[in-house]
Amino acid sequence: MKIPFATRPLLTLLAAATLALPGAPLNAQVNLPALGDSVSQDLDVGSERRLGDQVMRQIRIDPDYVQDPLLQEYLEGIWEPLVKAARKLGQIGDETQARFAWEPFLVRDRSVNAFALPGGFVGTHLGLIAMTGSRDELASVLAHELSHITQRHIARRIAGDSRNSMVAIAGLLLGVLAASRGNIEMANAGIVGGQAAATQLSLNFSRDMEREADRVGFNVLVEAGFAGSGMVSMFERMEQAYHLMDSGAYPYLRSHPLTSERIGDARTRLALEPFARPRGLAEHALMAARSRVLMDPRVDAWKVLENYDAGARDLKDGGNGYEQLGARYAAALASIKLRNFDRAGASLRSAELTLQLLNPSPTETAAASRLLTYLRAELAEARGRPADGIAALDKLQGEKSRPMLMQRVGLALASGPASTAGPALREAADALQTHVSLEPNDALAWHELALIWEKLGQPLRAVRAQAETRAAAGDLNGAIDRLRSGLRQSRGPDADQVEASVIDARLRTLVYERQGILAEMYKGRYIPPDVELPN
């Protein structure tokens, strides 16, 4: 049975691998240097980013790496103001701003967890989003993880071990990743020199680092316009769940242990800030509900959620309207997944009625109504009624967003064969082609483009899009294999020679890129042209 990486506390495993370098005593005391001193010499910004990229190449190809346009948009909508605030507060320098990825991503997992990786990557489990009660609570966790990055805590823990090669560090990281996915042979290959003990370590940032991330993160949170109460309420929520820690549902508590001192400090900082009322509760309730459905793809779990709204008390009975809204959204989405379309439609109509009864501010109403409109389009796509989905999306007049693009593409693909849906498919292909020219690392967009080219009878274009899907995910080996397959197909007399030349040029570029990565990993050693990146 495959054990996906997301079912393990990645924060524990990956950070433990990063912080326990080959040859370093497991109980060694690490001095905390001040910012700007030897940290940049021990692990410079470029090296840290390359280390993060190596780990992300493995994460992006894992099936539990979530590519949901709506949830990703929501996560980025919280993350980007935090990064801008950290920049404004002087916590992100010019070099770090330019070299780090500053990229949040989602992991399909029920556990409450989030983690920072080298180079500016932050992962968020869907279970964390599902348990938060407001965007401010979610923002407080992201602000804390962002502060681990801006304060270079990973690099500071590596300080003093700079002579260990990046290959060894990356090998350990990949080995622990493999172990978390149940691949013992790969784990043994990656974890060498007695480093298997690293899997027994937790993140264990020092107390000073945790306090620093709390303090810096709180300032970033407030500067970004979020309610400081979000950090306090999140601490209180986690404190209440502390007794559940050993169940494995709260790995965040293991890697970020709560103390009365930390909770008290957060409350003291909140008392010094002007009161700010949480905003966007309706939108967050819907996104938390979406996370709740997507975090566990088992049919049994969806059947439970399909009836989730039955336990939500109506407003007239004193129920929490936002909980009721989320419950009905979750019930509708779960019914879509189970293909109980009539049940989904009924739950969706109930959610729309609940939003009307709640009647939040016009801005919040518009944001929540938009998400319900997308759910209606999702329902239309699933039941094979693309015209209904298009009519729903047309109500969002003038919106040009990634979720809009991807939903319209999904509806085009659901419109039937190319003989009848040709115009819609070609329009979708043109829109996607424009998008990927501006966002070449959008793996989901390339994947959808490959499906469209296949339906339109353009095999070479489909193969190239499949290759770009792999390249965008960081799987250069897979991308090169697909391009070579495309070149073989292009030898036929009827092949598109223009597309063949594009494939040939792209193949050369990716082979050269792979050689550069290998040269960086194995400095001073000759790398034959056909050597592949390690998996």
N, C-alpha and C positions, 0 to 999 in steps of 0.2 A: 504493500500500500504506500502510495506516494505521500510524503508529509511536506506540504508546501512551506516555503520559508516563512510565510506570514503567520503560520500557526505557532511560531516560536517567538519569544520576546526579542525582536531584532535589536532593540536598543541594547539589551544585555549582551547579545552575542557579538554584534558588529563593533560596538564600542569597546568591549572587552578585548576583541582581537586587535583593535587599533592601539589600545593603551598598553597591552602586554606584548612588547616587542621581543623578537628572538634574542635570547641571551640575557634578557633583563630579569633579575630576581623577581619572583612574583610578589614578594613582600617588601620590595624596595620602596623607600620613602622618596617622593618626588618633590623638590622644592618648587615653589610657584614663583616664576620670574615676573617682573613687572612688564607691562605691555611695551613693546618696542625694543626689548633687549635681545637676548640670544635666541628667542623663539624663531625669529625669521631666519636665523642661520641653521637651526636644528631641523626645521621643516618649513621651508619657504612657502609663500602663497601658491606659486606654480606647482610645487611638488604636492601640496595638500590637495589642490584641485585634481591633479592627475590621479592621485590615490582614490579620491571620491569617484572620478569617472570610471575607474576600473571596477569599483564595487557596483556602480549603477549599471554597468553593462550586464551584470548578472541579474540585477533586480528587474530591469525593464523587460527581460524576456521571460520572467516568471509569470505563470498564469494568474497569480494573485496581485500583480501590479494592475491597479484599476485605471481604466481609461473611460470614465464616465464624464462626458462634456459638462453636464450641469453641476455635478459635485466638484469637478476640477475648477470650473469657473468660480464657484462659491468659495472654495479654499483659496484661490488666488486673489479673490476680492478682499479677503481678510489679510492675507500674507503681504500683498504689495504695499498697503499703507504702513504696515509695520516696518518693512525694509526702508521705505522713504523716511519714516520717523527716525529710525536708527541712523540713517545717513545725515539727517538734519541735526541730530544730537551729537554728531561727530564720532559715532562709534564705528562707522565704515569709512575707511580711507579710500583714496583714489585707486590704489593698486588692488585692494581687496574687492572694491566695487567692480572693477573691470575683469578680474580673473576668476572670482567665485561665481558659481552658477545661480545662487539665490533661487533655487527651484524647490517648490513643495510638491509632493506627490502622495498618492493614496495607496493604501494597502488593504486588500480584502481580508479582514480578520475581525472576529467578534471581540477580541480583548481590547481593553482600554490602554492605549499605548501611543506614543509618539517618540521620534528619535532624530537626532542630528547626525549627519555623516560628514566626513572630511570634504572640504571644498564647497560648502554652502548648500547641501541637499538636506531637506527635512521631510521625513516620512510621517504620515498620519494614518493610523488605523481607522477604519470605518466605525469600529466599536467605540472609539473616543468621541467621534462626532455624534453618534447615536445617543450617548449618555449625557451630553452637555445640554443645558437648558437654555443657553443663549449664545449668540455669536461672540459676546464679550468673554464668556468662559472659554470657548474654543480659542479665541484670540490670545487669551492669557497664556495658554499652553504653547502656542506658536511663538509668542513673544519670548517666553522662557528659553525655548529651543534656539530661537534666533540669537539670543544673547550668548548661548554657549558657542555659537559660531563667531559672532562679532568679537568676543573676548578671546578667541583662539584657544579655547580650553583643551581641545584635542591636541593641538600643537604643544601647548604648555605641558601636557602630561607626557608627551614624547620627548620633551627637552632633556638633553643629556644622552640620548641614544641615536644621534644623527648618523652614526657610522653604519647602522643597520640599513641594508639596501631597501629601496622601495619595492623591489621584487619580493623580498622576504615578507615585508609588511602586507603587500597585496596578496601574496600566497596564503598567509595566515587568515586574512579576511575572507578570501574565497573558500578556504578550507572550512572555516566555521560556517559560512553560508551553506556549503555542501552538507555539512553535518546537520544543520537545522532542517534541511530538506530530506534527510534520511539517506543520503548517499555516502555511506561510510568509506567506501574505497577512495572517492575523491577527497573526502575529509582527511583521510590518512595521508594522502599525497600532498595536501596543502598544509597540514599542521605538522610541522617537523620540529626536531630539536627539543622535544619535551614540552612543546607548547600546547598539547592537548589539554593541559590544565587550564588554559585560558578560557575554555568553554565553561568553567566552573565559576568564573569571575562575574561580578555584576559591573555595571558602569562605574560605580563608585567614584564619581567626581568628588573631590574633597568638599568638606562642608563650606569652606571659603568660596569655592567655585559655585556651589549651589546658592549660597547667599548672594553672591555677585550676580548670578543669572536672575534671581528673584528681583533684586534691586534694579538692575539695568532693564530687565524685562518689564517691570512695572512702569518705569519712566517711558519706555517705548510704547507700551500699551496706551497710556494716557495721551502721549504726544500724538499718537495715530488717531485719536478721537474715540477710542473705545472707553467704556466705563471701567474705572479701576475696581469697582465692586466685582467685576468678572473674575479677577484673580482670587479674591477672598472667597466668593461663592464656589469657585472651583476647588479651592483648598478644603472648604467645608464639605463639599460633595465627596471629595476623595477621602477625607477624614472619616466620614460616615461609612465609607466602603472599606475602610482599612481592615476590618475583621474578615473581609472576603479575599484578602490578598493571596492567601495560600491556595485558593481555588484555582489560581492561574488566570483569573479574569482581569486582574489589575497589575500587569507587569510594570506599569509606570510607577507604581508604589515601591517596587523593589529597587528600581534604578534611580528614583527621585524620592527617597524616603521623607515623609512628612514629619516634622518635629513641631512641638508647641512653640518653639522659638521662631521658626519660619512662618507659621500661621499668625503668631502675634505680631511679627514685623509687618506682614502684609496688612493686617488690620490697622496698625499704627499709620502706615503710609496712606491707607484709604482715608483715615480720619483727617489727614492734612490736605486732601484733595476736595475740590467742590463736588457736590453730589451730582452724579450724572445718571439719568434713568436709562436702563437697557433699551436698545432700539432693535428693530428688525426681528421681533420675536416670532411673527408669523412665518417669515421666510426661513428662519432657522428651524422652526418646528417642522417644516416641510423637508428641509435638507437632512435633518436628523432622522426623519422617517424614511427617507430614501436610503440613507446609510444603513438603517436597520434592516431593510429588505435585501440590499445588495451584499451586506457583510456575510450572509450565510445562505448559499445557494441551494441548500437542501430542500427538497419538496416538503418534508415534514415541518421545517421552519416556516416556509411560505404558507402552509395550511394554517398554522397558528396565527400568523400575521393577517391572514385573510379575514379572520374574525376579531382582529385586534380592536376594531372600532366598537365592538359589542360591549367591551368593558369600560369605554369612555363615557362618563356621565354627561348628559346634556347640560347646556348652560343654565337652563331653568331649574335644574336640580343641584346647582352649585358646583358643577364641574369646571375644570380648567379648560377654557376655550381653545388655547393653543395646543394643549395635549390632545384634545378632541380633534382638532384640525390635523395634527400629525398622524393620529391613529387612523383617520379616514383616508388620508393619503397613502399610508402604509398598506391599508387593506386593499385599496384600489390597485396599487402597483403589484402587490403579491398576487392578486387575482389575474392581472395581466400575465404575470410569469406562469401562472397555472392555467392560463387560457380559459378562464372563467369570465368571459367578456361581459356578459350581462351583469354579473356581480361587480365587476370592475366599474362599469358605467354607473351603477347605483351608488357605489362608495364615492366615486368622483363627484357625482351630483351632491351628495351629502357634504363633502368637503367644501364645495363651492358655496353651499348654503351656510355652512359654519363660518366661513370667512365673511360673508355678508352680515351675519349676526354679530361677529366680533367687531367689525367696522373700525379697524385701526386707522392710522393716519393715511392720507391719500398716497403718500410715497410707499408706505408699507403694504397697503392694499394692492397697489400696482405691481410691486415685486412678487407678492404671493400669487396674485392672479396670473402673472406670467408663468410661474412654475406650474400652476394647474392647467394652463393652456398647453404647455409642453406635454404634460401627462395625458391630456386628451389626444394630442397628436400621436403620442406613443401607443395609446390604445388603438387608434385608427390604423397605425402601421401593423400592429400585431394581428389585428383581425382582418387584414387585407382590404381595407377601405382607405386607400391613400388620398382620395379626393376629400374625404372628411378631415383628414389630418392637415391637408394643405389649406382647407377653408379655415381651420382653427388657427393655424400659424399666420394666415393673412390678417388676422385681427391684431397681431403685433406689428402694426404698420411701421415700416422703415427700419426695423431692427436688423442689424448686420453683426451677428456675433457667431462665435464658433459653434455654440449649441444650435443656433438656427441653421447654420450651414449643414451640420451633421444630421440634424433631424430631417431636413429637406432631402438630403441624400438618401437617408433610410427610406423615406416615402417613395422616392424615385425607384429605388431597388425593389420596393414592394408593388410597383405598378404593373408588373407582368413582364413578358418577354420583349426583346428589342423590337419585334415586329409591330407591337402596339404601343410600347412605352419609349420608343426611340427618341423622340424629341425631349422628353423629360430626362432621360438618361444622358443625352448629349449636353443638356443644360447643366446637369449636375456635374458631369465630367469637366466642363469648362470652369465652373465655379471652384471645384476642387483643384484643378490645375493652377488656377490663379492663386489659391490659398497656399498650396505647397511651394509655389515659387517664392512666396513671402515667408513661409514658415516651413522650411525644408525638413525640420526635425519632428514634425507632427506625424508620428507613426500611424495613428488611427486614421488620419486623412488619407495617407498613402494606401492603407489597407482597403478603405472604401473605394478609392480610385481604381485599385486592382480589380475589385469585384465588378465595377462598372465597365471597365475595358473588356473584361471577360464576357459580359452580357452583350456588349456591342461588337463582339467578334474581332477584337484587336489583341491577338495573343502576345505579340512582342511588347506592346505597351503594358499589358497586364503583368508580364514577367518583370519588366523594369520597375513597375510600381511595387510588386512584391519584394524586389530587391531593396528598393528605397525604404520599404516598411522595416526590413531587417536592419538596414543601415541606421535609420532614425532611432531604433531601439538599442543601438550599440553593438549589434551582432554583425560585425564586419565579415566574419567567416561565412555566415549564412547569406549575406548580401552578395558576396563575391561568387558563391556557388550558384545563386540564381542568375546573376549576370552571365556567367559562363554558359549556363543552360540556355539563356536567351541567344547568345552568339551561335550556339549549335543550331537552334531553331531558325536563325536568320540565313542559314545556308540554302534554304529552299528557294526555288525559282520565283515564288510568289510573295516572298517576304518583303516587308517594308525596309528598304535599305537605308533610308534616312534614320529610322528608329534604330536600326542595327548599328549605325555609326555612333549614335548617341550612347547606346549600350556599351560599345567598345571603349569610348572615351571615359565613361563613368567607371568601367571596370578598371582601367588603368589608374584612375584617381584613387579608387578605394584600395587597390593593391599597394599603391605608394603610401596611403595613409596608414595601412596596417603595418607596413615596414617601419614607418616612423614610430609607431607605438611600441613595436617590438624592440627597436633600437634603444628607445628610452628605458624599456624594462630590463634589457640585457646589455647594458653599456659595455663596450669593449669586445663584444663577441660578434662573430660573423653570423648573419641571419640569412639563410637561403630564401629565395623569393616565395616559395610555396609553403613556408612555415606558417601555421595558423596561430591565432591568439589562443591562449589557454582558456578552457571553459571552467 
